[in-house]
């Protein structure tokens, strides 16, 4: 049983309003994607890291370049689920019970403590699970005019994060089902099998960079994490 990291990075950054996709924007002097790659490698005994890119991606080689521990797969699809499914089909030397860690390219602040919990709590799980945090804000349902019509209960609601870690065989089966390409994360596809992924406590600092302002927040989190490590 081995660990394989899979980072879908085929997005074009349409919501980021930048000249390059958000995964290549510089954060503390390195591309956001490089931070994500290095965080996973530092916390897990990875057999291999795979980065799934768009077929016409020209930024990876220019900004990150060849790495001995990374295999680039040019198999990006129209949706995240399609990209992950294409990447799984391209993998070789992977056993059915091996773990696949799927991590957002734009979550550069994932912390070692959360990754350790994920590895430890799922060690003997036959399916897998994901990092998530309980929803703690008030939730409002809006009408088409963006006016609040009611308050929704947040009881038992969690906000999904990544990495999401599943057995290779389970994930392949889940993403092969009709309609799986519409799943917004791997856990949703696995749920459609009738399985119940385990929720593992993540951290509010595991932010996802979606808009330009998110870079400032990520930089502040990284600086805090660096200070914490040097002072301990």
C-alpha positions in Angstrom: 0.0 0.0 0.0 1.5 3.3 -1.1 0.6 7.0 -1.3 0.3 8.8 -4.6 -0.4 12.6 -4.8 -2.5 13.9 -7.6 -2.9 17.6 -8.1 -5.4 18.7 -10.8 -4.0 22.0 -12.2 -5.7 22.3 -15.5 -7.8 25.4 -14.6 -7.3 28.6 -16.6 -7.9 31.0 -13.7 -10.9 32.7 -15.3 -12.1 34.1 -12.0 -8.7 35.3 -11.0 -8.4 38.1 -13.5 -4.7 37.6 -14.2 -2.4 37.0 -17.2 -1.6 33.5 -16.0 -3.7 30.8 -14.2 -3.8 31.4 -10.5 -1.8 28.3 -9.7 1.3 30.0 -11.2 0.9 33.3 -9.4 3.9 34.0 -7.2 3.5 33.6 -3.5 6.6 34.3 -1.4 8.7 34.0 -4.5 7.3 30.7 -5.7 4.3 29.7 -7.7 1.3 28.7 -5.7 1.3 25.3 -7.2 4.9 24.7 -6.1 3.9 25.4 -2.5 1.2 22.8 -2.8 3.5 20.2 -4.2 6.1 20.8 -1.5 3.7 20.7 1.4 2.4 17.3 0.4 5.9 15.9 -0.1 7.0 17.1 3.3 4.2 15.4 5.2 3.6 12.1 3.3 5.9 9.3 2.2 4.8 9.7 -1.4 5.6 7.1 -4.0 5.0 9.7 -6.7 3.4 13.1 -7.2 1.3 13.6 -10.4 0.3 17.1 -11.7 -2.5 17.1 -14.2 -2.2 20.0 -16.6 -4.2 21.3 -19.5 -2.9 20.0 -22.8 -1.7 23.4 -23.9 -0.3 24.5 -20.6 2.9 26.5 -21.2 3.5 27.9 -17.7 4.6 24.8 -15.7 7.9 24.4 -17.5 8.6 28.2 -17.4 7.8 28.7 -13.7 8.4 25.3 -12.0 10.2 23.2 -14.4 11.2 19.5 -14.3 11.3 17.9 -10.9 12.6 14.4 -10.1 9.6 13.7 -7.8 6.9 15.0 -10.1 5.3 13.4 -13.2 3.4 15.8 -15.4 0.2 14.5 -17.1 -1.3 16.6 -19.9 -4.8 15.3 -19.5 -6.9 18.2 -18.4 -10.7 18.0 -19.0 -13.5 20.5 -19.0 -14.2 19.9 -15.3 -12.1 19.0 -12.3 -13.7 15.6 -12.1 -12.8 14.9 -15.8 -9.2 15.9 -15.1 -8.9 13.6 -12.1 -10.6 10.8 -14.0 -8.2 11.2 -17.0 -5.2 11.3 -14.7 -6.2 8.1 -12.9 -6.5 6.3 -16.2 -3.0 7.5 -17.1 -1.4 6.1 -13.9 0.7 3.0 -14.0 2.1 0.9 -11.2 -0.8 1.6 -8.9 -2.5 -1.0 -6.8 -6.2 -1.0 -6.1 -5.7 -0.4 -2.3 -3.1 2.3 -2.8 -4.0 5.8 -1.5 -4.6 8.7 -3.9 -4.4 12.1 -2.3 -6.2 14.6 -4.5 -5.2 18.2 -3.6 -6.2 21.5 -5.0 -3.3 23.2 -6.8 -4.3 26.5 -5.1 -4.3 25.4 -1.5 -0.7 26.4 -0.7 -1.1 26.7 3.1 -2.1 23.1 4.0 -0.4 22.4 7.3 1.5 19.4 8.5 -0.8 18.7 11.5 -3.9 18.4 9.3 -2.0 16.1 6.9 -0.9 13.9 9.8 -4.5 13.6 11.0 -5.6 12.6 7.6 -3.0 9.9 7.3 -3.5 8.6 10.8 -7.3 8.6 10.9 -7.7 6.9 7.5 -4.9 4.4 7.9 -7.2 1.4 8.1 -10.2 2.8 6.3 -11.4 0.8 3.3 -12.8 3.8 1.5 -11.1 7.1 2.5 -12.1 10.6 3.4 -11.2 14.2 3.3 -10.2 17.2 5.3 -13.1 19.4 6.3 -14.1 22.0 8.9 -17.5 22.5 10.5 -19.5 25.4 9.2 -19.6 28.1 11.9 -21.3 31.0 10.2 -25.0 31.8 9.7 -26.2 30.5 6.4 -28.8 32.5 4.4 -30.9 31.3 1.5 -31.4 34.0 -1.2 -34.0 34.5 -3.9 -33.2 35.4 -7.5 -33.0 39.1 -6.5 -30.3 38.3 -3.9 -32.6 39.0 -1.0 -32.5 36.7 2.0 -35.6 34.5 2.3 -34.6 32.2 5.2 -31.8 31.1 7.5 -30.6 27.6 7.0 -29.5 25.3 9.8 -25.8 24.7 9.9 -26.1 21.7 12.2 -24.0 18.8 10.8 -22.7 20.9 7.9 -19.0 20.8 7.1 -17.0 22.7 4.5 -14.9 20.4 2.3 -11.2 21.0 1.8 -8.4 19.0 0.3 -6.5 16.8 0.3 -9.2 14.2 -0.3 -7.7 10.7 0.1 -9.3 7.6 -1.3 -8.3 4.1 -2.3 -7.4 4.0 -6.0 -10.0 1.3 -6.8 -12.8 3.2 -5.0 -11.9 6.5 -6.7 -11.7 4.9 -10.2 -15.1 3.2 -9.7 -16.7 6.5 -8.5 -15.4 8.6 -11.3 -16.4 6.0 -14.0 -20.1 6.3 -13.2 -22.3 8.3 -15.6 -22.6 11.9 -14.5 -19.5 11.7 -12.3 -17.9 14.5 -14.3 -20.2 16.9 -12.7 -19.1 16.2 -9.2 -17.4 19.2 -7.6 -15.1 17.1 -5.5 -14.0 13.5 -5.2 -16.1 12.9 -2.1 -19.3 13.7 -4.0 -18.4 11.1 -6.6 -17.7 8.5 -3.9 -20.9 9.4 -2.1 -22.8 8.5 -5.3 -21.6 4.9 -4.8 -23.5 4.8 -1.5 -20.3 5.1 0.5 -19.7 7.6 3.4 -16.3 9.3 3.2 -14.8 10.0 6.6 -14.5 13.7 7.6 -11.2 14.6 9.2 -10.7 17.9 11.0 -8.9 20.3 8.8 -7.9 23.9 9.5 -9.3 27.3 8.6 -5.8 28.3 7.4 -6.1 25.8 4.6 -7.4 28.5 2.3 -8.2 28.1 -1.4 -6.9 30.9 -3.7 -9.8 31.9 -5.9 -9.5 35.7 -6.2 -6.5 38.1 -6.3 -7.1 39.3 -2.7 -6.7 35.7 -1.5 -3.0 35.9 -2.1 -2.6 38.5 0.6 -4.3 36.2 3.1 -2.2 33.2 2.0 1.0 35.2 2.4 0.0 36.2 6.0 -0.8 32.6 6.8 2.5 31.3 5.5 4.4 34.0 7.4 2.6 33.0 10.6 3.4 29.3 10.0 7.1 30.1 9.4 7.3 32.1 12.6 5.6 29.2 14.5 8.1 26.7 13.2 11.2 28.8 14.0 10.0 29.6 17.5 9.2 26.0 18.5 
